[in-house]
Amino acid sequence: MEQSLLTQSAIALLKELIEIPSFSSEETHTANAIEAWLSSFGIPFKRENNNVYAFNKHFDENKPTLLLNSHHDTVKPNAAYTKDPFKAQVHGDKLYGLGSNDAGGCLVSLLATFAYYYDANNLNHNIIMVASAEEESSGPNGLNSMLPILPKIDVAIVGEPTLMQLAIAEKGLVVFDATVKGTPSHAAHPNDNNAIYNTIGVLEWFKEYRFNKVSEVLGEVKLTVTQINAGKQHNVVPAEVGLVIDVRVNDCYSNQEIASILENEAPCQMDARSLRLNSSAIDPNHDLVKAGIALGRSVYGSPTLSDQACLSCQSLKLGPGDSTRSHSADEFIYLNEIEEGIDLYIKILNGFLLSKKSN
């Protein structure tokens, strides 16, 4: 299938997706649009909730399997938008609209790449394409719900905006609800155990705390206090202060290890909300990474979370667009980033899928 036609069709699909609201768990109509796009190329597909998936034409159970994945849900637009977030607008070489950069550009580029290889019968890997839902909310009906349904996956490319550089590792996430306790009292009376004052020392502890293990790719574990809540009346000292702690975990620790350390060492009660969003990585010597490096791509560690967190196989984060534009007002992607993204995806997979041996 001609690459230039695929690129034009991918951009047209992205414009269509932008104009269909698709907040997490509300992706019915974007899933319909993706189905229609696949049908236009004669590609059979299946659907599970709002996840649309397809297999390459010559799928062979005896071959290892490569997953291509990106998501079609979006966050809600913020109040700083000056353009209609649900109108695909091209100004110069920029395509504006909610989800254009995160991760619509990646999704349509991967769909075009999948379509390019769909008919190929000389590949050393099968290919599965999953356009997934509920990524932004880490919801129960997203990519994680697909894994029991899909055949065994050996390696994956997860489409997120990386400027088409190779994110060979990604930080995991643990969110904690922390509780600082004290003695409730009337504000007019002496109280040497004021929970709010007690929180000052706790906040200082979190500000200064460092985890010992530093990753070569992902750097330090990053711990950040992001929310604080206490008190309901001006004349009552509350019994406790609630904090929310966001911990971005490098590949030197499991989420369970992080939870155990903080539960033992923090000067307050710590309760982890979930331990399932672990860090992800791919061997820097994997043939998929080598194929990208051979095309001048650089490697780095990503601080942001994606659907990689629910995969147990080795995975590479790679896609057109810039992560710093994600969730920003007047989100956009350059049209040439999509063109370059499709071209590089295809060239990287040429080096990987058509080689005599892949690890």
C-alpha positions as CSV (number, residue, x, y, z in Angstrom):
1,M,0.0,0.0,0.0
2,E,1.4,3.4,-1.0
3,Q,2.9,5.2,2.0
4,S,1.8,8.7,0.8
5,L,-1.8,7.7,0.5
6,L,-1.7,6.1,4.0
7,T,-0.3,9.3,5.4
8,Q,-3.1,11.4,3.8
9,S,-5.7,9.0,5.1
10,A,-4.1,9.0,8.6
11,I,-4.3,12.8,8.8
12,A,-7.9,12.8,7.7
13,L,-8.7,10.2,10.4
14,L,-7.0,12.4,13.0
15,K,-9.1,15.4,12.0
16,E,-12.2,13.2,12.3
17,L,-11.2,11.9,15.8
18,I,-10.5,15.4,17.1
19,E,-14.0,16.4,16.3
20,I,-15.5,13.5,18.3
21,P,-15.5,13.9,22.1
22,S,-13.8,10.8,23.5
23,F,-13.2,11.3,27.2
24,S,-12.0,8.2,29.1
25,S,-14.8,5.6,29.1
26,E,-16.8,7.6,26.6
27,E,-15.0,6.6,23.4
28,T,-17.8,4.8,21.6
29,H,-17.9,7.1,18.6
30,T,-14.1,7.4,18.1
31,A,-14.0,3.5,18.2
32,N,-16.7,3.6,15.4
33,A,-14.5,5.9,13.4
34,I,-11.5,3.7,13.8
35,E,-13.5,0.7,12.7
36,A,-14.7,2.5,9.6
37,W,-11.1,3.5,8.8
38,L,-9.9,-0.1,9.0
39,S,-12.8,-1.3,6.9
40,S,-11.9,1.3,4.2
41,F,-8.6,-0.6,3.8
42,G,-10.3,-4.1,3.9
43,I,-8.8,-4.9,7.2
44,P,-10.9,-7.2,9.5
45,F,-11.1,-6.1,13.1
46,K,-12.6,-7.0,16.4
47,R,-13.9,-4.9,19.3
48,E,-14.0,-5.3,23.0
49,N,-15.8,-2.5,24.7
50,N,-14.2,0.6,23.1
51,N,-10.9,-1.2,22.3
52,V,-10.6,-1.9,18.5
53,Y,-8.0,-4.5,17.5
54,A,-6.8,-6.3,14.4
55,F,-4.3,-9.0,13.4
56,N,-2.0,-9.0,10.4
57,K,-3.3,-11.1,7.4
58,H,-0.7,-13.8,7.7
59,F,-0.8,-14.3,11.5
60,D,1.2,-17.4,12.4
61,E,0.9,-18.9,15.9
62,N,4.5,-20.2,15.5
63,K,5.9,-16.7,15.3
64,P,6.5,-14.2,18.1
65,T,4.1,-11.3,18.2
66,L,4.7,-7.5,18.1
67,L,2.0,-5.3,19.6
68,L,1.3,-1.8,18.2
69,N,-0.8,0.2,20.6
70,S,-2.0,3.7,21.2
71,H,-5.1,5.2,22.7
72,H,-8.1,7.2,21.4
73,D,-9.4,8.6,24.7
74,T,-8.6,12.1,25.9
75,V,-8.5,14.2,29.0
76,K,-11.1,17.0,29.3
77,P,-10.0,20.4,27.8
78,N,-8.8,22.9,30.3
79,A,-10.2,26.4,30.8
80,A,-7.2,28.1,29.1
81,Y,-8.2,26.9,25.5
82,T,-8.6,29.8,23.1
83,K,-9.6,27.5,20.2
84,D,-12.5,25.1,20.0
85,P,-10.9,21.9,21.3
86,F,-13.3,19.8,19.2
87,K,-12.6,21.5,15.9
88,A,-9.7,20.3,13.8
89,Q,-8.0,23.5,12.7
90,V,-4.9,23.7,10.5
91,H,-2.9,26.9,10.9
92,G,0.3,26.9,8.9
93,D,1.8,23.5,9.5
94,K,0.0,22.9,12.8
95,L,-3.1,20.8,13.4
96,Y,-4.9,22.0,16.5
97,G,-7.4,20.1,18.5
98,L,-7.9,18.1,21.7
99,G,-6.1,14.8,21.4
100,S,-4.1,15.8,18.4
101,N,-0.8,15.3,20.2
102,D,-1.8,13.0,23.0
103,A,-2.1,10.6,21.4
104,G,-4.0,11.0,18.2
105,G,-1.0,11.6,16.1
106,C,0.6,8.4,17.4
107,L,-2.5,6.4,17.0
108,V,-3.2,7.3,13.4
109,S,0.5,6.9,12.5
110,L,0.5,3.4,14.0
111,L,-2.7,2.5,12.2
112,A,-1.1,3.6,8.9
113,T,2.0,1.5,9.8
114,F,-0.2,-1.5,10.6
115,A,-2.1,-1.1,7.3
116,Y,1.3,-0.8,5.4
117,Y,2.4,-4.2,6.8
118,Y,-1.0,-5.9,6.9
119,D,-0.6,-8.0,3.7
120,A,3.1,-8.7,4.1
121,N,3.8,-12.5,4.3
122,N,7.5,-12.4,5.0
123,L,7.6,-11.0,8.5
124,N,9.5,-12.6,11.3
125,H,6.8,-11.4,13.8
126,N,3.1,-11.3,13.9
127,I,1.6,-7.8,14.4
128,I,-1.4,-6.9,16.5
129,M,-2.8,-3.4,16.4
130,V,-4.8,-2.2,19.4
131,A,-6.5,1.2,19.5
132,S,-7.2,1.3,23.2
133,A,-9.6,3.1,25.5
134,E,-9.3,4.5,29.0
135,E,-5.6,5.2,29.0
136,E,-5.9,8.6,30.5
137,S,-7.8,7.3,33.5
138,S,-6.0,3.9,33.8
139,G,-9.5,2.5,33.6
140,P,-10.6,-1.1,33.9
141,N,-11.7,-1.4,30.3
142,G,-8.5,-0.2,28.6
143,L,-5.5,-2.1,27.3
144,N,-5.2,-4.0,30.5
145,S,-8.6,-5.7,29.8
146,M,-7.4,-6.8,26.4
147,L,-4.4,-8.8,27.6
148,P,-6.3,-11.9,28.6
149,I,-8.0,-11.9,25.2
150,L,-5.0,-11.4,23.0
151,P,-2.3,-14.0,22.1
152,K,1.0,-13.9,23.9
153,I,2.8,-10.6,23.2
154,D,6.6,-10.7,23.0
155,V,7.4,-7.0,22.4
156,A,5.4,-3.8,22.1
157,I,5.6,-0.3,20.7
158,V,3.3,2.0,22.7
159,G,2.5,5.2,20.8
160,E,3.0,8.3,22.9
161,P,4.6,11.6,21.8
162,T,8.4,11.2,22.1
163,L,9.4,13.3,19.1
164,M,10.1,9.9,17.5
165,Q,13.0,9.3,19.9
166,L,13.3,5.9,21.7
167,A,11.9,5.9,25.2
168,I,13.5,2.7,26.4
169,A,12.2,3.0,30.0
170,E,9.3,4.6,31.7
171,K,8.7,5.5,35.3
172,G,6.0,3.7,37.2
173,L,3.5,5.4,39.6
174,V,2.3,4.9,43.1
175,V,-0.2,7.4,44.6
176,F,-0.4,7.4,48.4
177,D,-2.9,8.8,50.8
178,A,-1.0,10.0,53.8
179,T,-2.5,10.9,57.2
180,V,-0.9,13.2,59.8
181,K,-2.7,12.8,63.1
182,G,-3.1,15.2,66.1
183,T,-5.5,16.1,68.9
184,P,-8.8,17.8,67.9
185,S,-9.7,20.8,70.1
186,H,-11.4,24.2,70.3
187,A,-9.1,26.8,68.7
188,A,-9.3,29.0,71.8
189,H,-7.6,26.4,74.0
190,P,-3.9,25.4,74.2
191,N,-3.0,22.4,72.0
192,D,0.5,21.0,71.7
193,N,-0.5,18.3,69.3
194,N,-2.1,20.4,66.4
195,A,-2.3,18.1,63.3
196,I,-1.8,21.0,61.0
197,Y,1.4,22.1,62.8
198,N,2.5,18.5,62.9
199,T,2.3,18.5,59.1
200,I,5.1,21.1,58.8
201,G,7.7,18.5,59.8
202,V,6.1,15.8,57.7
203,L,6.2,18.1,54.6
204,E,9.9,18.9,55.3
205,W,10.6,15.1,55.5
206,F,9.0,14.5,52.2
207,K,10.8,17.5,50.6
208,E,14.2,16.2,51.7
209,Y,13.7,12.4,51.3
210,R,15.7,10.6,48.7
211,F,15.6,7.0,47.6
212,N,19.0,5.4,47.4
213,K,18.9,3.7,44.0
214,V,19.4,5.9,40.9
215,S,18.6,4.5,37.5
216,E,21.0,5.1,34.6
217,V,18.1,5.7,32.3
218,L,15.3,7.0,34.5
219,G,17.3,8.8,37.2
220,E,15.9,9.2,40.8
221,V,12.6,8.2,42.1
222,K,10.6,11.4,42.3
223,L,8.4,12.0,45.3
224,T,6.0,14.9,45.3
225,V,3.3,16.1,47.7
226,T,0.4,17.2,45.4
227,Q,-2.6,17.7,47.7
228,I,-3.4,18.7,51.2
229,N,-6.7,18.7,53.0
230,A,-7.7,19.6,56.6
231,G,-10.3,21.3,58.7
232,K,-13.9,22.3,58.3
233,Q,-14.5,25.1,60.8
234,H,-12.4,28.2,61.7
235,N,-12.7,27.5,65.4
236,V,-11.9,23.7,65.5
237,V,-8.4,22.2,65.3
238,P,-8.9,19.0,63.1
239,A,-7.9,15.5,64.3
240,E,-5.9,14.9,61.1
241,V,-4.5,16.3,57.9
242,G,-4.7,14.3,54.6
243,L,-1.9,14.5,52.1
244,V,-1.6,13.0,48.6
245,I,1.8,11.8,47.6
246,D,2.7,11.2,43.9
247,V,5.7,8.9,43.5
248,R,7.3,8.3,40.1
249,V,9.2,5.0,40.4
250,N,12.4,4.2,38.5
251,D,13.3,0.7,37.2
252,C,15.5,0.0,40.3
253,Y,12.4,-0.6,42.5
254,S,9.1,-2.4,42.2
255,N,6.0,-0.5,43.4
256,Q,5.7,-2.9,46.3
257,E,9.2,-2.1,47.4
258,I,8.4,1.7,47.3
259,A,5.3,1.1,49.4
260,S,7.2,-1.0,52.0
261,I,9.9,1.7,52.3
262,L,7.5,4.6,52.8
263,E,5.2,2.7,55.1
264,N,8.2,1.9,57.3
265,E,10.1,5.2,57.2
266,A,7.6,8.0,56.6
267,P,6.6,10.0,59.8
268,C,2.9,9.5,59.1
269,Q,0.4,6.8,58.0
270,M,0.9,5.9,54.3
271,D,-1.8,4.0,52.3
272,A,-1.0,3.1,48.6
273,R,-4.0,3.4,46.3
274,S,-2.7,0.8,43.8
275,L,0.6,-1.0,43.1
276,R,-0.2,-2.1,39.5
277,L,1.4,0.7,37.5
278,N,5.0,-0.4,37.6
279,S,7.9,1.0,35.6
280,S,8.6,-0.4,32.1
281,A,11.7,-1.0,30.0
282,I,13.2,-2.7,27.0
283,D,16.7,-4.1,26.7
284,P,18.9,-1.4,25.0
285,N,20.3,-4.2,22.9
286,H,16.9,-5.4,21.6
287,D,16.7,-5.5,17.8
288,L,13.8,-3.1,17.9
289,V,16.0,-0.5,19.7
290,K,18.9,-1.2,17.4
291,A,16.7,-0.6,14.4
292,G,15.8,2.8,15.7
293,I,19.4,3.7,16.6
294,A,20.5,2.8,13.1
295,L,18.2,5.5,11.9
296,G,19.7,8.1,14.1
297,R,17.2,7.9,16.9
298,S,18.4,8.6,20.5
299,V,17.4,6.7,23.6
300,Y,16.1,8.2,26.9
301,G,14.0,7.4,29.9
302,S,10.4,8.8,30.1
303,P,9.1,10.4,33.3
304,T,5.4,10.1,32.2
305,L,3.1,7.1,32.5
306,S,1.4,5.2,29.7
307,D,-0.2,1.9,28.9
308,Q,3.2,0.4,29.1
309,A,2.5,0.1,32.8
310,C,0.1,-2.8,32.2
311,L,2.3,-4.8,29.9
312,S,4.6,-7.6,31.2
313,C,6.6,-7.9,28.0
314,Q,9.4,-5.6,26.9
315,S,8.1,-2.4,25.4
316,L,9.3,0.7,23.6
317,K,7.5,4.1,23.9
318,L,7.8,5.9,20.5
319,G,5.6,8.3,18.6
320,P,5.3,11.7,16.8
321,G,4.5,14.8,18.8
322,D,6.0,16.3,22.0
323,S,5.0,15.2,25.5
324,T,5.3,18.8,26.8
325,R,2.2,19.7,24.6
326,S,0.1,17.0,26.2
327,H,-2.8,18.2,28.4
328,S,-2.0,21.8,27.5
329,A,-4.3,24.5,26.1
330,D,-4.7,24.7,22.3
331,E,-3.0,21.3,21.9
332,F,-1.5,20.7,18.5
333,I,0.7,18.5,16.4
334,Y,2.8,19.5,13.4
335,L,1.5,17.8,10.2
336,N,5.1,16.9,9.2
337,E,5.5,15.1,12.5
338,I,2.8,12.7,11.4
339,E,4.4,12.2,8.0
340,E,7.8,11.7,9.7
341,G,6.3,9.4,12.3
342,I,4.8,7.1,9.8
343,D,8.0,7.1,7.7
344,L,10.1,6.3,10.8
345,Y,7.8,3.6,12.1
346,I,7.9,1.9,8.8
347,K,11.7,2.2,8.5
348,I,12.3,0.9,12.0
349,L,10.0,-2.0,11.5
350,N,11.7,-2.8,8.2
351,G,14.9,-3.2,10.2
352,F,13.1,-5.3,12.8
353,L,10.4,-7.3,11.0
354,L,12.4,-8.2,7.9
355,S,15.7,-9.1,9.6
356,K,16.6,-12.8,9.7
357,K,16.7,-12.8,13.4
358,S,15.0,-10.7,16.1
359,N,15.3,-11.1,19.9
